[in-house]
Amino acid sequence: MKMPNLMESKKRGQSKVEIIRDDFVLDDSLKKIGKDKKYYIKTYGCQMNLRDSESFKALLEEMSYTATDNYEDADILLLNTCAIRENVHNKVFGMLGRIKHLKGKKPNIIVGLAGCMSQEEVVVEKILKKYKWMDFVIGTHNMHRLPQVIDEAIKKRGLEVEVWSKEGDIIENVPVKRDSKYKAWVNIMYGCDKFCTYCIVPYTRGKQRSRMPEDIIKEVKELVSDGYKEVTLLGQNVNAYGKDFANLKYNMSNLLEDVSKTGIERIRFVTSHPWDFTDDMIEVIKQNKNIMPYFHLPIQSGSDKVLKLMGRRYNRQSYLELFNKIKKAIRNATITTDIIVGFPNETEEDFKETLDIVDECKFDGAYTFIYSPRAGTPAAKMQDNLSLMEKEERLQRLNALVNKYSRLSNEKLLNQTVPVLIEGYSEKGNDTLMGYTDTFKLVNVVGDKKHIGKIVNVEITDVKSWSLNGRVVDAD
């Protein structure tokens, strides 16, 4: 049993990052474990987790498991978890409660926990005390060992915990089963060294470590050959890509330019930290039409006092300078953001400064959250005199303002024709299609299924706060 260790996770030393290219080897004895059995994966959280789940699916299918959309039909259930906010913790444990009832009826099902929650010491301790009926917990640093961990859990018929607490390496060549045939997530780096006071990610994902440029470019070229139209470059802080290279002068602007040269039709990247967004990046984006004019640029708060308490390393003015620089340089640039409400001892004046910056920036959209303390982070130790009622009231006021500007942004596209990558059928039903504009706006589209997987021109016929309606106007 290898337990997560919070103190070990906080360490940042000078140890060299190992790039391991041959660590995934599936023994013949593991290839038939899942024969005639089904798997179910539930994913919580960010795009990095979605990408991790694509590898989990591939690993399980190499063990002969087949997918099911109904967890009650599964022989193995895996929850790929997020540790950013408490409400996700609650959802995960709520799901485990439902699975416990299922395991009572089907005692042979295998239940596992993966993702960032598995790297939290307090979570694994809770599982060992109250969820001993589970079969395994696997960490973010050793996810490629899923087959071996499952094998051990089956043999022992007890709770197997294998979580490595370390700064982290880079494991290449782990198989992947992509969720889409048209757009793909591409990891460019792992971990984070920013240590914002409220964030658990540096502890759950390890230190910042960038993949080698040639490995990323090779992956993108293969996707182009397979007919993919879009890639999203992923990392906890993509703008800092390459800063950890010891003997290579190569950064995010260089990578964007080289990915652009692969000929992929659309390039996106998330998530950006304002501290590391450079003028060179802006210039590369401006000069390359296949880098989309969409930017997710978290502000978190409009108050300099709160930003300092958060350890964000920028202030209101520097954020606004970057925001305006992007808007001026990139035609049709859309910018979304993240905002935390109710950080410990946020005053009404602090909150009004956040409302003011939303008024000034008129963001195209925002992910807004009530602050959630995470065990082991500095902010969790801060005294907080704000009531939940006050925080919820502020969140409602903020959301009303965000919704206003999101709709105003969408209204600018009414009766305009915009390029949309059609991804498939919409949840709206009635054979409606769906896709995203170059500026990452969701569009429900009236069109023919022949357009799926293509970038087509769509006339916007109706707007809502968070989506658009349109019809295909391409001739073919």
N, C-alpha and C positions, 0 to 999 in steps of 0.2 A: 504494500500500500504506500503510495506516494501522495502525501497531503500538500495542499497549497500553503505557502508561508508568506504572510504579508510583509515581514521585514526583508525577506530575500527578494521579494518582488520590487521593493523600493530601491534596491541597490543599482547603481550605475558605475561600472568600473571601466577599465581599459581593455577588457578581454576582446579579442578579435571575433567578429561575426563569421561563423562558418557557413559557407554555401554548400549544402549537401545535395548532391544530384542523384544519389543512388540508394537513398535510405528507404524508399518504398519498394519493398519486395514482398509479393504475396505468395506464400508457400502453397503448394498444391493441396495441402491438408486443409487450407482455409477456403478454397475456391468453391466448395460444395456445401458449406455450412447452411446457406440460405436456400438450398434447392427446395422448390415447391412452397416457399415461405414468402411472406410479404413484409415490407417495411413502410413506416410512416415517419416523416420528419416534420416537426413544427418549428418554424424559425421566427425568432423575435429580434427586433432591433435594426441595426444599420445595414448598409449595402455590403460591408465586409462580412457580416454574418450570412447574408444571402449568397455571397460568393463561396464562403466556407461550406454552406449546405450543398452547393453544387458538387464539391469534392466528396462530402459525406455520401451523397447519392451514388457517385461513381464507385466509391469504395464498397458500398453495400452491394451494388450490382455486380461487382467483380467477385463477390462472395456468393452470387447466384440469387440474391433476394430480388424481388420485383416490387414496384411501387404500388401503393394504394392511397386513395384520397380519404379513406375512412379509417380513423385510428382504431376503431373497434374491430376492424378486420385484420389488423396488423399482428405479426408475430414478433416484431421488434419495433419499439417506439423510441425515437430520439428527439429530445428537446434541445435545440440550439439557441442558447439564451443570451440576453443582454443585461448588463449591470448598470446602465446609465441612470435609471430612475426606479424608484420604489414601486411604482405601479406595475412595471414589468415583472419585478420580483413577485408581486402578489398574483399576477396572471399565471406565472410559471407554477407557483405552488398550488394555485387553484386547479390548474390542469393536472398536476400530479395527484391531486385529490380525486379527480375523476378517473384517472388511470388506475389508482389504487383499487377502486371498486371493480374496474375491468379485470385487474389482476386476480381479484378474488374469484372471478368466474373463469378466468383463463390463466391459471397459475404458471404456465410455461412461457408466457410472453416475456420478452427481455425489454427492460426499460432503462434508458440511459440519459444522462445530462451532459451537455457539452456547452461550449461558448464561454462568455466572460463570467457568468455566474459561477461556473465551475472553478474559476481561478480565485474566487473569494473565500478566504479562510472561514469566515462566519457562516457562509452558505453550506460549505461541505460539513462543518461541525453540526449544523442543523440537520442535514440529511442523515448523518451518522446516528443522531439521537432519535429523530422522528420519522425517517423514511428508509429504515433499514431494509424494507422489502424491495427497494430498487436494486438494479443489477450492476450498474457501472456509472462512474463519473470520469470524464476524460477532459483534459485541459486544452487550451488554445495552442500551446507549444508542441504538442505531440498528437495533434488530430490525425496525422497520417498513420498513426498506430491503431486506428479504430478497429481493424480486423483482429489484431492480436489481443486488444482489450476485451472485445466481445468473446473471443475464444476462451480467455481466462475466466470471464464471468460465467460462461456456460459450464465450464469444467468444475468451477468451485461452487456454483449455485449459491453464491453469496455476493455481497456488495464489493465490487472491485473499484478501487480509486487509483487512478494514475494521472496525476496532475503535476507537471514540472513547474517549479518556481525558479525562473532564470531570466537573464537579460534577453535571451532569444537568439536563434539562428535563422537561416533561410532554407527552407526545404523546397527544392525544385522537383518538377516532374511528378507531382501528386496528380492522379487522374481527376478529370472533371467531367460532369454531365451537365451541360448548360441548359438553363431553363428556357432559353429562347434560341431560335435559329437565325435571328436577325440582329440582335444586339447582345453585347457580352461585357461582363465585368472583367477587368484586368488589374490584378494587384500589382502595384509598383513599389510598395514599401509596407512595412509592418511596424507596429509599436509607436510610441510617442515619448518625447523627452520634455514636453512643455510643462507638465505638472501644474495645470490650473488647479486651484485649491479645492474645487468642487468635484473634480473628475477622477474616476477610478480607472480609466483606460490605461494610463501608463503602468499600473500595477497588474492589470489583467492581460495586457498585450505585449508587455516588455518594452525594451528600449527601441529607439528609432533605428531601423535598418532597411536600407534600400536594395531592391533587386538590381542586378547588373543590367545596364542598358541593352546589351545584346540579347538577354533572355526575354526582356519585355518586347523588343522589336520583333524577335522571332515569333513570339506568341501572337502579336497583332498581324503579322504577315500571314500566318497560318489561318487566322480568322478571315482575312480578306480572301484567301484562296477558297475558303469554305462558304463564301457568299455573304458573310456578315456585313451589315451596313454601318454599324455603330459600335464604338467601344467607350466604356467609362473607366478612366484610370482611377484606381482606388488607393486610399491610404488614410490613416488617422489625421495626417497633416500633409497633404500631397505637395504643398508649396515648398516644404523643406526637403523634398526629394534630393538626394545626392549630398546633402550636408555632412553625412556620416562617412563618405568615401575618404579614405586616408591618402590614396595615391592616384586619384582620378579627379580632374577638374571637369565636372559634369553636373548640371543642375536641372531643375524642372523646365526651364525655358529650352534647354538643349533637347530634353526628352520630348517635349511637345513638338518641336520642329522635326525631330526624327520620326516620331509617330505619324505626323502629318505627311511625310514623304512616302509612307507605306501605301497611300492611296485609299485608305479607309475613308468612307464618305462622311462620317460624323465622329467627332472626338469630344468627349466631355471629361471632367475631372472633379472629384469630391474626396475629402472635404478640405476647403481652404482655411488657413489661419491668416488673418490680416497681417500679422507680423512678418510673414515670409513672402508676401505677394510682391514681386519685383516689377520694375519698369520693363525689364527684358521680357518677362512673361507677357505683359500687356502688348508689347510690340510684336512678339511672335504670333499671338492670337489675332492681332489686327491684320497681319500679313498672310495668314493662312485661312482660307475660307472654309476648310473642313473642320476647323476648331470652332465649336458652337459658341454663340454669343450669350451663354448662360453661365451665371456665377452664383454659387452658394457661398456666402461670405458672412459667417456668424458674427454678430455684434455683441450678443449676450446681455448687454446693458448700455443705456445711454449716459450713465453716471460715471464720471471719472473716479469717484470714491469707490463705487462698487466694482468697477473694472480693476482697480488696484487690489481690492480685497480678493477678487477672483484670480489674481495673478495672470491677467491676460496680456500684459506687456505692450499694450498700446493704449491710447486715450481717445476720447471722443473726436478731437480735432484731427488726429492722424487717420482715424477710420474714415472720416468724412472726406479728407483729402484723397485717400485711395478710392473711395466710392466715386467721387466726381471725376477722378482721372480715368477710371474705367469707362464711365458713362460718356466722357468726352471722346475717348479714343476708339471705342467699339460701337459701330452702328447697330442700333436695335438691341443693345445690351440689356438683358434683364437680370436683376439681382434679387435673390431671396436671402433669408437670414434665419438665425436662431436667436431666441430671446428667453432668458430665465427671469421669472417673476418671483419676488419674495426671497431673494438671497438674504442671509441672516442680517437683520437690522436695516434692511432697505427702508428708507424713509419715504414719505409721500413725495417729497421734493425729488429724491432720487428717481422714483417711479415716473414723475412728470418729465424728467429729463429723458427717460426712455421713450415716453409718448412723443416728446418733441423731436427726437431723432427719427422716429417713424414718420412723423409729419414732414420732416425735411427730406428724407430719402424716398418716401413713398414706395416702399419695397413692393415688388411684384408678388410676394408671398412671404410667410414666416412660419416657422415651427416654434410654437410658444409653449412653455412649460412652467409649472410651479417648481421651485427649487426642491430637490430631494436629497437629503444628506446621505452620503455613502460612507460606510464604516472604513476607517483608516485614512480618510482624506483630511487635510487641515480644516476645511470648512465645516466638517462634521463636529469639530470641537468648539466652534464659535457659538457664543450665546445668542439666542434668537428670541426677540421679544414680539415677533409678528404672529398673529393668530392665523389659523388656516382660513377663517372667514375673510380676513383682510386680503390674504393672498388670492383667494378665489375671486373676490370682487375686482381686484386689480387685473387678474387674468381676463375677466369678462370685458373690462374696459379696453384692454390692449387688443383682444381679438376683434372687437367691434371696429377698431381703427384699422387693423391689418386687413380685415375683410373689405372695408371700404376701398382701400387702395388697390387691393388685388382685383376687385371688380372694375375699378377705373382703368387699370392697366389692360384688362381683358377687353374692355369696351373700345379701346383704340384699334382693335383688330376686327371689329364688326364690319362686314362687307369687304374685308381685305382678303387677298389670296396669299396663303402661306404654305411653305413646304412641310409635309407631315410624313413621318415614317409610320406606316400602318402596321401595327403589331399583331392584330388579331381581332376577335369579336369583343364588343363592349359588354359590360355588365348590364347595360340598359336593355339588352335583348332585342327582339324584333330585327335580327340580322344586322344590327348596327355595328360598325367597326370602330376601333379606337386606335389612337396613336398620339405622338408628341410632335410639336413644332420644333424648329431649331432652337427656340427660346424656352423649351421644356414646358410648354403649356399643353395640358391634356385636352384632346379633341375627340368628341364622339362624332363619327363620320358616316354619312349615308353614301354607300359605294358598293362596288362589287367585290366579292372575295378574291378575285384575281389581283387586287391591289395589295393584299397582305404580303408583307415583306418588301414592299417598295416604298420609295420616297415619292409622294405624289403631291400635286398642287390641290389645296383645299380652300374653298371659299367659306369664310366664317359667316354663319347665318344667325347665330344667337349666342349670347354670352351669359355666364353665371360667374359667381365669385371665384370658383376654383376649377372651372372647366369651360370648354367652348363646344358649340355644335357647328357642324359644317357639312359640305358636300364636295365630293371629288369633282374637279373640273378638267382633269387631264383628258385628252382625246382618246388615248388608248384604253 
